[in-house]
Amino acid sequence: MQIFRTATCVDSNHPEFTLVFKDEPSTPNTVGWILDHFQNAVAEGTRFVPGQTVGIGWRALRIIERDDRTLGLEERVAEGIWEEHVDQALSDVWLQVEAAAKLGLPEEPDSVAEDDIAAAQVCAFEASTLSLNRLGPDSPQHGVWAISCGDEHDHSEWSAMELFQLSASLPFVTQFLALPPETGLVIDRRWVRSTGGVVAGVAYQGTMLTPDDGIHFGPEPASIGPLPTAHFAILQFGEGLYRTTIGDQHGHPDIVARVTEPAVPGTQESLVQWILDDLQDSLAAGTRFAPGQTIRVGGRTLRVVERSDGMLGLLERVDTDSWEEHVEQTLRDLWYQKEVAASLGLAQQLDFPADDQYAAVAECVNETIPALLLNRGDTSDPDSSGWMVCCLRNHDHGEWSMRTIWDLSDSMPFTTQFLALPVNTSVAIEAPHTTPTGRIGVRALLNGWHLIPAPGSYLSALNASH
């Protein structure tokens, strides 16, 4: 889940909008487009109230009042059933614009509406071949679209239905509903994919726009990736000691992960698996590890060492040039970085910087400033993490210096949990010494838009403590 919020409606004495995405948005542009739509409308004097419906493309969304006193949007997911999110409306707009652009036709997703009427042959819904025609102004037939059966048989009578019902019955046709009048399509149902992708032949005003065998529209078929790895068992063989179990099979010493204190209470064994599962998979694939070798785990570096029991151990850095045999600090960082990303709907976009990469830190940043701004930009420099750190005051931040991620985390440990967020993320942090609870306060943005932590998430609980 991702939750975004407008930021300027309050300037017009109007509640902000909070928009919920169940899944990751089609593109960052769709987020900016809908947030801009409401911010600009409010700035121009439009007032929105709960219960009002607003059009987004061809869909009607309903405004609701949220518990946080902002306004939300819900969309119809079935007849009489509404849910708070905007996924379907934004996905439809995106796909309809893409379909029109691919054909070189006008991009007008608001040229139809959910309650517009389509004329349909009942047998078309089970047909192997469908014909769709956007009716022109001179058509004798009622409605904006006609859907007919392309199979050879005695066809059923025509009936009228709303486009919303048509879309629910044949979801793959939704992407074509905003094509202009006098557009005709032929769809072979054998080429409809579960993703919503489809192959169609398209004509406009009597001229074919596609080859005879049609072209692909909509999401591409999902590529078949490697099957999930069946992880091997790990063994606890002493207090805080865990090891791999397949070394003998592969002529390799087993590898030990030592935990001297809980990384996160109640999760120790499952967290250790994050390291040892990957190492066992590597051993099974033929990888060899040797004392002195380093291994990246998240943003941290572990060093392989030979143990007195003949197995290999893992050291983690505890100071600039000091290493000890345990892994709890690595696991703690990894857990918090994953929780922060999951709170913001960014779990699939984690981007761990290496601890020896650099961040640009402004001269005004020190341990006593009340608030920090972390901003991650794109960079082609392999030595740079892309992170820039300055204070939140509007002033000349002074000279900028390059500091390693390790140094940044060491001097301001509360920043570490945010450092695996992706490019184009910004995080404003109230430092612990400025808050009444001694815990940090957080505001996050993605591509310039406010991200609201999901209810019940780690960041939501952190912010609620203020």
C-alpha positions as a printed NumPy array, in Angstrom:
array([[  0.   ,   0.   ,   0.   ],
       [  1.175,   3.54 ,  -0.763],
       [ -0.496,   6.643,   0.672],
       [  0.129,  10.138,  -0.733],
       [ -1.122,  13.507,   0.49 ],
       [ -1.491,  16.916,  -1.14 ],
       [  0.402,  19.762,   0.493],
       [ -1.102,  23.09 ,  -0.652],
       [ -4.893,  22.787,  -0.183],
       [ -4.598,  24.125,   3.365],
       [ -3.314,  27.395,   1.848],
       [ -6.83 ,  27.83 ,   0.416],
       [ -8.496,  26.955,   3.744],
       [ -9.502,  23.565,   2.366],
       [ -8.762,  20.052,   3.723],
       [ -5.859,  18.216,   2.146],
       [ -6.479,  15.073,   0.059],
       [ -5.077,  11.703,   1.107],
       [ -4.928,   9.195,  -1.762],
       [ -4.499,   5.469,  -1.188],
       [ -2.971,   3.028,  -3.676],
       [ -3.473,  -0.66 ,  -2.869],
       [ -0.651,  -1.535,  -5.234],
       [  2.296,   0.392,  -6.598],
       [  1.088,   3.113,  -9.022],
       [  1.493,   2.468, -12.762],
       [  4.118,   5.209, -12.979],
       [  5.185,   8.08 , -10.697],
       [  3.552,  10.404, -13.257],
       [  0.094,   9.074, -12.413],
       [  0.581,  10.062,  -8.768],
       [  1.684,  13.581,  -9.642],
       [ -1.119,  13.958, -12.163],
       [ -3.971,  13.198,  -9.746],
       [ -2.466,  15.172,  -6.851],
       [ -1.886,  18.162,  -9.127],
       [ -5.466,  17.822, -10.367],
       [ -6.916,  18.355,  -6.883],
       [ -4.37 ,  20.923,  -5.715],
       [ -4.926,  23.057,  -8.823],
       [ -8.718,  22.77 ,  -8.564],
       [ -8.667,  23.914,  -4.929],
       [ -6.256,  26.763,  -5.742],
       [ -8.713,  27.937,  -8.43 ],
       [-11.583,  28.062,  -5.915],
       [-13.245,  24.647,  -6.234],
       [-14.559,  23.248,  -2.949],
       [-14.926,  19.5  ,  -2.414],
       [-17.195,  17.914,   0.187],
       [-17.769,  14.347,   1.405],
       [-20.341,  12.464,  -0.676],
       [-19.515,  14.397,  -3.841],
       [-18.485,  12.423,  -6.938],
       [-15.654,  13.555,  -9.173],
       [-14.608,  12.244, -12.558],
       [-11.12 ,  10.81 , -13.074],
       [-10.945,   9.786, -16.697],
       [-14.061,   7.736, -17.384],
       [-14.562,   6.714, -13.749],
       [-16.563,   8.406, -10.981],
       [-14.801,   8.571,  -7.613],
       [-16.572,   9.425,  -4.387],
       [-15.131,  11.852,  -1.849],
       [-15.075,  10.708,   1.773],
       [-13.989,  12.281,   5.036],
       [-11.126,  10.363,   6.642],
       [-10.469,   9.931,  10.357],
       [ -7.434,  12.231,  10.035],
       [ -9.74 ,  15.04 ,   8.814],
       [ -8.377,  14.993,   5.299],
       [-10.51 ,  14.065,   2.302],
       [-10.106,  10.661,   0.656],
       [-11.32 ,   9.062,  -2.553],
       [-13.072,   5.755,  -3.002],
       [-13.898,   3.98 ,  -6.239],
       [-16.576,   1.493,  -7.171],
       [-15.203,  -2.047,  -7.366],
       [-18.533,  -3.82 ,  -7.906],
       [-22.181,  -2.86 ,  -8.066],
       [-22.897,  -1.034,  -4.799],
       [-19.428,  -1.703,  -3.364],
       [-16.884,   1.107,  -2.91 ],
       [-13.354,   0.948,  -1.491],
       [-10.881,   3.657,  -0.524],
       [ -8.212,   3.597,  -3.207],
       [ -7.669,   5.016,  -6.695],
       [ -5.809,   2.117,  -8.342],
       [ -8.437,   1.221, -10.932],
       [ -9.181,   4.768, -12.023],
       [ -5.516,   5.656, -12.466],
       [ -4.705,   2.35 , -14.172],
       [ -7.612,   2.825, -16.603],
       [ -6.509,   6.36 , -17.476],
       [ -2.947,   5.2  , -18.048],
       [ -3.921,   2.265, -20.272],
       [ -6.495,   4.281, -22.241],
       [ -3.966,   7.008, -22.958],
       [ -1.403,   4.357, -23.954],
       [ -3.849,   2.656, -26.334],
       [ -4.746,   5.924, -28.063],
       [ -1.092,   6.98 , -28.317],
       [ -0.105,   3.641, -29.822],
       [ -2.726,   4.137, -32.548],
       [ -2.059,   7.85 , -33.093],
       [ -5.638,   8.712, -32.061],
       [ -6.855,  11.487, -29.711],
       [ -6.112,  10.805, -26.028],
       [ -9.436,  11.635, -24.329],
       [-10.045,   9.35 , -21.322],
       [-12.903,  11.585, -20.138],
       [-14.82 ,  11.235, -23.426],
       [-16.92 ,   8.428, -21.893],
       [-18.325,   7.808, -18.417],
       [-19.131,   4.761, -16.302],
       [-22.868,   5.225, -16.716],
       [-22.783,   5.622, -20.499],
       [-24.688,   2.908, -22.341],
       [-23.307,   0.136, -24.519],
       [-25.39 ,  -2.068, -26.801],
       [-24.303,  -5.697, -26.527],
       [-25.251,  -9.083, -27.887],
       [-25.519, -11.415, -24.913],
       [-23.689, -14.182, -26.777],
       [-20.664, -11.863, -27.196],
       [-19.65 , -12.434, -23.583],
       [-18.885, -16.102, -24.296],
       [-17.659, -15.637, -27.879],
       [-14.148, -16.534, -29.016],
       [-14.1  , -13.425, -31.251],
       [-15.44 , -10.015, -30.232],
       [-16.231,  -6.983, -32.369],
       [-16.348,  -3.574, -30.671],
       [-17.443,  -0.369, -32.375],
       [-17.506,   3.143, -30.908],
       [-20.654,   4.544, -32.429],
       [-20.494,   7.732, -34.468],
       [-22.99 ,  10.617, -34.369],
       [-24.974,   9.202, -37.323],
       [-25.344,   5.692, -35.917],
       [-28.946,   4.473, -35.664],
       [-27.974,   2.333, -32.674],
       [-28.41 ,   3.602, -29.115],
       [-25.34 ,   3.964, -26.905],
       [-21.68 ,   4.884, -27.258],
       [-20.318,   1.377, -27.949],
       [-21.679,  -1.724, -29.648],
       [-20.268,  -5.143, -28.715],
       [-21.118,  -8.006, -31.009],
       [-20.25 , -11.673, -31.281],
       [-17.851, -12.621, -34.084],
       [-18.574, -16.366, -34.018],
       [-20.649, -18.108, -36.683],
       [-24.048, -18.965, -35.148],
       [-27.518, -17.537, -34.585],
       [-26.883, -14.5  , -32.436],
       [-28.905, -13.489, -29.387],
       [-30.821, -10.248, -29.083],
       [-29.181,  -6.92 , -28.271],
       [-29.419,  -5.527, -24.742],
       [-28.329,  -2.28 , -23.11 ],
       [-25.835,  -2.066, -20.246],
       [-23.683,   0.551, -18.533],
       [-20.014,   0.731, -19.478],
       [-19.197,  -0.073, -15.837],
       [-20.995,  -3.424, -16.224],
       [-19.26 ,  -4.035, -19.537],
       [-15.873,  -3.358, -17.96 ],
       [-16.634,  -5.685, -15.043],
       [-17.665,  -8.471, -17.435],
       [-14.861,  -7.976, -19.976],
       [-12.035,  -6.139, -18.126],
       [ -9.646,  -6.306, -21.096],
       [-11.882,  -4.03 , -23.206],
       [-11.657,  -1.173, -20.672],
       [ -8.437,   0.174, -22.164],
       [-10.248,   0.806, -25.487],
       [-13.377,   2.573, -24.191],
       [-11.953,   6.11 , -24.621],
       [-10.981,   5.624, -28.282],
       [-12.857,   8.107, -30.496],
       [-16.164,   7.523, -32.335],
       [-15.93 ,   5.448, -35.526],
       [-13.224,   3.214, -34.064],
       [-13.713,  -0.518, -34.526],
       [-11.83 ,  -3.43 , -32.955],
       [-11.682,  -7.174, -33.404],
       [-10.355,  -9.181, -30.456],
       [ -9.507, -12.863, -30.509],
       [-10.171, -14.125, -26.98 ],
       [ -7.391, -16.7  , -27.343],
       [ -4.878, -13.846, -27.1  ],
       [ -6.287, -12.273, -23.943],
       [ -3.782, -12.486, -21.074],
       [ -4.459, -12.663, -17.352],
       [ -2.534,  -9.367, -16.979],
       [ -5.157,  -7.57 , -19.079],
       [ -2.947,  -7.531, -22.148],
       [ -4.665,  -8.347, -25.431],
       [ -4.007,  -8.521, -29.162],
       [ -6.503,  -6.527, -31.235],
       [ -6.991,  -5.372, -34.788],
       [ -8.129,  -1.735, -34.951],
       [ -9.71 ,   0.404, -37.668],
       [-10.624,   4.094, -37.562],
       [-13.137,   5.662, -39.962],
       [-12.836,   2.614, -42.187],
       [ -9.012,   2.581, -42.337],
       [ -7.025,  -0.218, -40.701],
       [ -4.479,   1.095, -38.204],
       [ -2.919,  -2.27 , -37.352],
       [ -1.621,  -5.28 , -39.301],
       [ -4.145,  -7.984, -40.124],
       [ -3.069, -10.057, -37.125],
       [ -3.39 ,  -7.066, -34.757],
       [ -0.967,  -5.622, -32.203],
       [ -0.539,  -6.009, -28.456],
       [ -2.211,  -3.567, -26.028],
       [ -1.986,  -3.317, -22.268],
       [  0.378,  -4.931, -19.783],
       [  2.895,  -7.352, -21.217],
       [  2.679, -10.976, -20.08 ],
       [  4.613, -11.441, -16.873],
       [  8.   , -12.983, -17.523],
       [  8.545, -16.344, -15.913],
       [ 11.399, -15.881, -13.489],
       [ 13.354, -18.512, -11.643],
       [ 11.394, -20.753,  -9.321],
       [ 11.668, -19.83 ,  -5.638],
       [ 14.637, -21.434,  -3.954],
       [ 13.851, -24.167,  -1.448],
       [ 16.003, -23.013,   1.454],
       [ 18.089, -25.498,   3.386],
       [ 17.704, -25.829,   7.144],
       [ 19.94 , -23.839,   9.46 ],
       [ 21.043, -25.195,  12.835],
       [ 21.252, -23.512,  16.215],
       [ 24.093, -25.25 ,  18.071],
       [ 24.682, -22.996,  21.044],
       [ 23.546, -19.785,  22.704],
       [ 23.315, -17.246,  19.905],
       [ 25.145, -19.535,  17.437],
       [ 23.602, -20.51 ,  14.087],
       [ 25.239, -22.281,  11.16 ],
       [ 24.664, -23.586,   7.686],
       [ 24.175, -27.356,   7.306],
       [ 25.283, -28.247,   3.769],
       [ 29.025, -27.612,   3.946],
       [ 29.989, -31.313,   4.024],
       [ 27.937, -32.006,   0.877],
       [ 29.894, -29.37 ,  -1.019],
       [ 33.345, -29.846,   0.454],
       [ 33.215, -26.505,   2.196],
       [ 33.306, -25.441,   5.86 ],
       [ 29.917, -24.508,   7.24 ],
       [ 29.413, -20.84 ,   8.071],
       [ 28.477, -19.562,  11.524],
       [ 26.441, -16.44 ,  12.308],
       [ 26.835, -15.355,  15.948],
       [ 24.333, -13.131,  17.74 ],
       [ 25.45 , -11.737,  21.092],
       [ 22.32 ,  -9.696,  21.785],
       [ 18.853,  -9.587,  20.184],
       [ 18.861,  -7.503,  17.008],
       [ 15.102,  -6.953,  17.331],
       [ 13.241,  -8.66 ,  20.217],
       [ 11.376, -11.83 ,  19.237],
       [ 12.762, -12.132,  15.711],
       [ 16.285, -13.461,  16.186],
       [ 16.116, -16.802,  14.366],
       [ 14.13 , -15.481,  11.406],
       [ 16.551, -12.557,  11.024],
       [ 19.616, -14.8  ,  11.074],
       [ 18.036, -16.719,   8.193],
       [ 18.311, -13.575,   6.046],
       [ 22.076, -14.094,   6.07 ],
       [ 22.499, -17.848,   6.26 ],
       [ 19.824, -18.719,   3.667],
       [ 21.656, -16.642,   1.062],
       [ 25.017, -18.148,   2.014],
       [ 23.659, -21.7  ,   1.786],
       [ 22.148, -20.958,  -1.621],
       [ 25.57 , -19.682,  -2.72 ],
       [ 27.318, -22.786,  -1.369],
       [ 24.852, -25.02 ,  -3.215],
       [ 25.591, -23.08 ,  -6.414],
       [ 29.334, -23.69 ,  -6.036],
       [ 30.491, -20.42 ,  -4.47 ],
       [ 33.551, -20.701,  -2.213],
       [ 34.243, -18.44 ,   0.751],
       [ 37.681, -17.853,   2.269],
       [ 38.989, -16.093,   5.39 ],
       [ 39.526, -12.395,   4.771],
       [ 36.794, -12.208,   2.104],
       [ 34.048,  -9.595,   2.565],
       [ 30.323, -10.06 ,   1.961],
       [ 27.645,  -7.375,   1.505],
       [ 24.452,  -7.824,   3.548],
       [ 22.084,  -4.935,   2.955],
       [ 24.226,  -1.832,   3.363],
       [ 26.768,  -3.409,   5.698],
       [ 29.955,  -5.358,   5.069],
       [ 30.74 ,  -8.651,   6.832],
       [ 34.187, -10.245,   6.853],
       [ 34.77 , -13.999,   6.72 ],
       [ 37.076, -15.413,   9.415],
       [ 38.326, -18.915,  10.258],
       [ 36.988, -20.234,  13.57 ],
       [ 38.767, -22.539,  15.996],
       [ 36.119, -25.257,  15.403],
       [ 37.036, -25.48 ,  11.703],
       [ 33.986, -23.558,  10.485],
       [ 33.94 , -20.041,   9.039],
       [ 32.617, -17.142,  11.074],
       [ 31.319, -13.683,  10.19 ],
       [ 32.715, -10.441,  11.598],
       [ 30.909,  -7.134,  11.468],
       [ 32.505,  -3.726,  11.806],
       [ 31.85 ,  -2.049,  15.151],
       [ 34.185,   0.921,  14.694],
       [ 36.221,   2.472,  11.91 ],
       [ 38.914,  -0.227,  12.05 ],
       [ 37.447,  -2.626,  14.612],
       [ 35.638,  -5.892,  13.793],
       [ 33.946,  -8.444,  16.069],
       [ 32.384, -11.85 ,  15.497],
       [ 28.654, -11.188,  15.59 ],
       [ 25.976, -10.012,  13.12 ],
       [ 23.27 ,  -8.331,  15.241],
       [ 24.066,  -4.776,  14.147],
       [ 23.777,  -5.795,  10.496],
       [ 20.47 ,  -7.533,  11.199],
       [ 19.161,  -4.561,  13.184],
       [ 19.917,  -2.116,  10.36 ],
       [ 18.375,  -4.446,   7.801],
       [ 15.206,  -4.956,   9.839],
       [ 14.603,  -1.244,  10.387],
       [ 15.375,  -0.358,   6.763],
       [ 12.877,  -2.963,   5.559],
       [ 10.241,  -1.769,   8.04 ],
       [ 10.639,   1.862,   6.958],
       [ 10.296,   0.908,   3.28 ],
       [  7.265,  -1.307,   3.98 ],
       [  5.629,   1.529,   5.957],
       [  5.774,   3.713,   2.844],
       [  4.824,   1.042,   0.284],
       [  8.396,   0.926,  -1.04 ],
       [  9.417,  -2.578,   0.029],
       [ 10.025,  -3.601,  -3.592],
       [ 12.256,  -0.576,  -4.21 ],
       [ 14.862,  -0.999,  -1.483],
       [ 18.244,   0.325,  -2.629],
       [ 20.974,  -0.313,  -0.064],
       [ 24.001,   1.983,  -0.219],
       [ 27.364,   0.439,   0.684],
       [ 28.829,   1.608,   3.975],
       [ 31.914,   2.936,   2.144],
       [ 29.889,   5.017,  -0.339],
       [ 29.652,   8.752,   0.247],
       [ 26.876,  11.129,   1.225],
       [ 27.108,  14.891,   0.737],
       [ 26.665,  16.587,   4.12 ],
       [ 26.152,  20.33 ,   4.529],
       [ 28.302,  22.398,   6.865],
       [ 25.239,  23.311,   8.959],
       [ 24.623,  19.675,   9.935],
       [ 25.701,  18.648,  13.42 ],
       [ 24.371,  16.58 ,  16.309],
       [ 22.492,  19.538,  17.841],
       [ 20.392,  20.815,  14.921],
       [ 16.618,  20.391,  15.446],
       [ 15.696,  18.922,  12.06 ],
       [ 17.399,  17.251,   9.109],
       [ 16.523,  16.837,   5.46 ],
       [ 17.788,  13.707,   3.7  ],
       [ 17.379,  13.766,  -0.062],
       [ 18.488,  10.988,  -2.43 ],
       [ 19.2  ,  11.917,  -6.023],
       [ 20.263,   9.858,  -9.   ],
       [ 24.015,   9.576,  -9.543],
       [ 26.36 ,   7.899, -11.997],
       [ 29.268,   8.05 ,  -9.54 ],
       [ 29.843,   4.525,  -8.129],
       [ 31.404,   6.048,  -5.002],
       [ 28.31 ,   8.122,  -4.233],
       [ 25.148,   6.891,  -2.501],
       [ 23.167,   9.818,  -3.931],
       [ 22.234,  11.012,  -0.431],
       [ 22.497,  14.693,   0.524],
       [ 21.994,  15.814,   4.123],
       [ 21.269,  19.347,   5.277],
       [ 19.208,  21.145,   7.883],
       [ 15.596,  22.154,   7.284],
       [ 16.183,  25.865,   7.674],
       [ 15.837,  28.088,   4.601],
       [ 19.363,  29.494,   4.486],
       [ 22.76 ,  29.05 ,   2.885],
       [ 23.781,  25.595,   4.086],
       [ 27.479,  26.402,   3.72 ],
       [ 30.163,  24.129,   2.347],
       [ 29.369,  20.513,   1.522],
       [ 31.678,  17.663,   2.508],
       [ 31.787,  14.014,   1.52 ],
       [ 31.239,  11.585,   4.402],
       [ 30.907,   7.827,   4.174],
       [ 27.61 ,   6.163,   4.965],
       [ 29.426,   4.499,   7.853],
       [ 30.429,   7.879,   9.315],
       [ 26.94 ,   9.316,   8.802],
       [ 25.327,   6.359,  10.589],
       [ 27.903,   6.496,  13.379],
       [ 27.37 ,  10.203,  14.094],
       [ 23.563,  10.186,  13.602],
       [ 22.348,   6.596,  14.098],
       [ 18.679,   7.52 ,  13.694],
       [ 19.306,   8.288,   9.999],
       [ 20.438,   4.733,   9.184],
       [ 16.935,   3.286,   8.903],
       [ 16.131,   5.633,   5.981],
       [ 19.256,   5.102,   3.905],
       [ 17.897,   2.172,   1.827],
       [ 14.994,   4.237,   0.446],
       [ 15.124,   4.68 ,  -3.334],
       [ 16.243,   7.545,  -5.544],
       [ 13.91 ,  10.591,  -5.516],
       [ 12.999,  10.028,  -1.869],
       [ 13.255,  12.863,   0.648],
       [ 12.922,  12.472,   4.412],
       [ 12.497,  15.311,   6.903],
       [ 13.538,  14.174,  10.388],
       [ 12.962,  15.939,  13.686],
       [ 15.993,  14.996,  15.749],
       [ 15.373,  12.988,  18.935],
       [ 16.504,  15.752,  21.289],
       [ 13.787,  18.094,  19.914],
       [ 10.778,  15.817,  20.498],
       [  8.951,  15.331,  23.822],
       [  9.381,  11.554,  23.684],
       [ 13.041,  11.5  ,  22.657],
       [ 12.08 ,   9.695,  19.447],
       [ 12.405,  11.072,  15.944],
       [  9.535,  12.529,  13.908],
       [  9.395,  11.746,  10.195],
       [  7.87 ,  13.169,   7.008],
       [  8.67 ,  11.384,   3.728],
       [  8.257,  12.403,   0.092],
       [  8.606,  10.457,  -3.153],
       [  9.127,  12.45 ,  -6.356],
       [  8.105,  15.546,  -4.379],
       [  4.795,  14.146,  -3.076],
       [  4.069,  13.417,   0.565],
       [  3.986,   9.709,   1.45 ],
       [  1.794,   8.816,   4.434],
       [  2.845,   5.725,   6.429],
       [  0.344,   2.869,   6.212],
       [ -1.865,   2.534,   9.324],
       [ -0.373,   0.143,  11.856],
       [  3.074,   0.29 ,  10.251],
       [  6.378,   0.963,  12.011],
       [  6.587,   4.595,  10.831],
       [  2.94 ,   5.215,  11.631],
       [  3.56 ,   4.099,  15.223],
       [  6.76 ,   6.158,  15.395],
       [  5.001,   9.341,  14.315],
       [  2.02 ,   8.637,  16.579],
       [  4.286,   8.853,  19.6  ],
       [  4.477,  12.64 ,  19.184]])
